[in-house]
Every structure is written in structure tokens, then in C-alpha cells.
Amino acid sequence: MNAREPALVPAAVATSRSARLRRMLTSNELEFLMEAHNGLSARIAREAGFKAIWGSGLSISAQFGVRDNNEASWTQVVDNLEFMADASDLPILLDGDTGYGNFNNVRRLVRKLEQRGIAGVCIEDKQFPKTNSFIKGEAQPLAGIAEFCGKIKAGKDSQTDEHFSIVARVEALIAGWGMDEALKRAEAYRQAGADAILIHSKLSKPDEILTFAREWAGRGPLVIVPTKYYSTPTEVFRKAGISTVIWANHQIRAAVSAMQAVTRTIYETQTLVDVEDRIATVNEIFRLQDADEYSEAEDRYLGASSRGAGSAIVLAASRGSGLDVYTEDKPKVMLPVAGKPLLRWLVDAFKKQSVNDITVVGGYKAEAIDTAGIKLVRNERFAQTNELASLACAVGALDNDTVISYGDLVFRSYILHDLVESTADFSVVVDSSPESENKSTRDFAWCSAADERDLFGNKVFLVRVASEPAANGAAPHGRWIGLVNVRGAGRAKLAKKLAQLQTRADFDTLDMPALLNALIADGEKIEVQYVHGHWRGVNDLEDFRRAGDFAQGVYTHAQTPLGAQGQA
């Protein structure tokens, strides 16, 4: 029977991790293992779709901050594997170096790996303590064939799980001992009981590997690690009869480059503003940690009740003035900005802050609005009405703390984060940066104090909002960008004021500033969150272009952010 015939492990019993790994090794299909080095990377590998994990010695050592020279003890490695096994139900093949000693160490290692649910171990025919193969590999001594075969036999005799796999790694090509030596060793290891052979090469071309595979002629499963010859098309490996490919260190390398870039940026800029939008959210970390399962367990075992999630109302009924050439078949909110519709930028921003109950008020071409992740309500009279009429269509969404937003905004994530963190009944975002030359700018804001950017903790309140400054009046303190947060008792107050305004004959003409001014006239305190740029609104063609640049990160503090136009 061909050594790669899947019948070696019947499908009916291929449920344990070790059985699944053995089936991958003996499959007639080319299989892939992804490197992981801790619980988080193991879970990421599983979510990506991989069927098994390579517990890389290099990566595990690196995440400990030590060299790949057996400086991390085998017990530390096994403890780390336990977290990986708990975080993912995938089979794990450990990069077990030389077995951490002689035959007796291998026996104990196999028993401990089985106890922790690890599916197999790969051991290499070098001497303990080992050095990474790519560091002067030709100068590294190899173990004797008889000694290494003894390790393999000891490991196989010690396993209690019949499907636990021992993969023998041949280092002869790395050490410069030649093809004949590599083939001789591989055959000896196969006869000693190895379940698969890993043949390693440091060349940038796969020539040695393909020659070995041809000479090996399918005597048993063959595993490769194409770290150096990474440009080789995968189809070449299939045609060569390779059993399994290991992507050996790419999660740890990706993590290192990302950490270096972000850490350097934070050090140089002394702020988080420039990195927050290009790193995983804290909520994504919580998700990978399975925090939702804990919350559900709290409800089940402690009777805990979770706090109601926040909501959002997006006013998106208008076609958009000055954008007719782009909005013949869609509303402004569906215009693509940096490859993504305006609405999707908003929806993604809300979901990053766990604001998942999102109601969008559509009007013009509402049927073209992408409803993924939102509730769509319609202002059927959008052509004759203004913003408050649209808000009235969604007033039922005020059951929870709610952010009300214009539909044409793109902004840095901290703006929304800080807004939803406010404890005030009413809070708004005001941009205090210098006035833009954009003639479509509107919603000037006067506040109880100017933006003293070096003084934090002093509360500032909105005094009024108007579409343009009075000729002889005080200069505005900034511009309201189109975001308001309503919390607690503020929800009922806003709904009541909206109902009162609906009785006015001119209600159809009223916009959001009219509502804010009416609340202020009633004595309500509307807290101001000042920002200094870091947003864009799309009012005309020039705004549209600049919003695309902003969304792609082509933004400097010298550029003046643009104002927002309300949505009817």
C-alpha cells in the first residue's frame, strides 16, 4: 500500500487531533500547516482556515525573547503548547528540535505531549543543544544515524495514542553532507518507525528538495519547509509528491514587523492618533480571547444581565448637492470613498465602538442603500423635508443611548470613541481648527469657551449653532461636524422636543441645528467635545476628492478638514 494512502487512518476514527494530523500526513492531497507560537496565533491560524498548526521552535523561542538554541526549556515549551491547544482545536505538530536530549528525554517528551493533546512531534538529527539551521548550518554536527534511530524507536515505543506522529527531520542537506547521505538517513529513519520525513534545505531554489523527492519515490510521507525557496509555485510541490508544506515562521515575523512600525510611530509622534486606525481594535482582541463566551457564562451562572448596546441613527436621505453626476443611481451615502461607500465607513466606525444597532434613514434612491448590518427606514417625503423630518422617522431607535450622525462623514476612530464615552445627556463634536475655504461649510458653533487644547477637564457647552456667522457678532469657536450623542434622560428630552417641533408650521424646513438650539433654549446642557481636524464631510466634488485622500491616509495636520453638510 502507498505510504500516503488515507486508509491508514479510517475516516470513522479520524476525530482526535492526532488522527487528523496523521490523515493529513498520509493524504494523497497536498496539506498545509501554519506556524503558531502562542494561544492567540493558534486561534488566528484556525480562523484563517488552516487544518493544523506547526508549533515552531524558532517562533516560540522568539516570543519568549530567547535564542533558538534550546534556551527555552522543554517544559516551558510544553507549557506554552498547552495554551495553544486550549485556544484551538487544531492538531499541533511540535517542532521538537533534537528531542531535548537523548532517547530518554524523547520518551518523556512524547508522554507529556500526549497528556496535553498535542498531535505529534518533529525531531531533527542534530546534536543537543541545537542551533537554528539557517545559522551556519554547514558547521553544525549531525547526530549518528544509529543514535537518532534510537530516539525515534524510543518515542514510538513510549506513545500510548496509536495516531501520535513522530516526524524525522533530515539535516544532511543543510549541513552540506550531500544527497546520498540525506537519502540514507531518511530511509534509516523510516525503518526505525518515523511516520514522515521532513527534508530541509537552505537554498533559494527547490532543486535539492525536488531531487530528494524524486529519489525518495514515495516511500513515505514527505514534509517540506519552503522558507528559503518561498517563490516556488505550490503546484511544483504537488507534482513532486510532497505530502505536507509547513509555513514555518510567518505569523511571528508579521507580528514583529507590525510591532516595530507601530512602536516607532508612537515613540516619534508621542500620540496614538496616527496608529489607532491601523491596528486591531481592543474589541477584536476581546473577540479572539472569546470574551463573549465569558459574558454568556456570567448570565448563565451568575444571573448577570448585560448592559444594552448603544445605537446609532444615520441621516442619509439626500442625493447631495453638486454631486449629481455621481448620484444618478445612488444616494450620496453610497458614493465610494477610497473604494468603500461612505455609509460603510460609518457602519464600520460604529461597530468598532460596539454600536451595533444602526438605523439609516434613506430617501433618495433608498433602494440602492446596502442594508448589510443596518436597519433601513425611509423618509418618503425626503424631497420636501429637511433633517428633522428624517430624524422623526427613526425616533423609535432612541430606546438605547444613541449617536445621531450625518451620513456624509469620514473621521478618525478616536472621535467616535470619545463621544460615546461621554456621560452627559447631550454631547456634540466641534472642530476648532481654522475655517476652511470650502464654501459649502456650514453649522458654525459658538460655545461657552474656546478650545484651550492644553487644558483638559474643563467642561465646555454649546451655546448655539448657525449656518453662517452674524456680520458683527462674535466669531464662532468652531464647526459642529454632524455628530451628537444622546444618553440616559436625554433620550426622552430629545424625543419630547422633536414632537413639539413637529407641531410647528415650518417643521419640514427644520434641520438638526434647529433641534440643538431648541434644546439649549429649554436650558439643556449640551457638552462639547473639541477636535482639531481628523474628519471629512462630503458636500461637493472637491470634498469628495479630499475625503478619498483622507480615507487613504493622505492627510497631514497642515490640511484643513472640511465641514459637513447635513442629510435631509
Protein Blocks (a to p, Z undefined) as FASTA:
>chain_A
ZZklmklpgfklmmbfklmmmmmmmpcbdcdddddfbfklmmmmmmnopabdcddfklmm
mmnopacehkacfklmmmmmmmmmmmpccdcdddehnoopafklmmmmmmmmmmnopabd
cddfbddddddfkgokllpccddfklmmmmmmmmmmmpmbfkbccddddfklmnonojkl
mmmmmmmmmmnopabdcdddfbfbfklmmmmmmmnnopaccdddfkllmmpcfklmmmno
pabdcdfklmmmmmmmmmmmmmmmmmmnopaklmmmmcccfklmmmmnommmmmmmmmmm
nopacdddddddddffbgbghilmmmmmbcfklpceehiafklmmmmmmmmnopabccdd
dfehklmpcfehiacdddfklmmmcfklmmmmmmmmmmpccddddfkbccdfklmmmmmm
pcbfbdcdddfbdcdfbfkbghiacdfbdcdfkbghiacddfbdcfbdcfklccdfbdce
hiacdehjlmmmmmmmmmmmmmpmklmmpcfklmmmmmmmnopacdddddeejiacdfbf
mlmmmmmmmmnopacfkbccddddddZZ
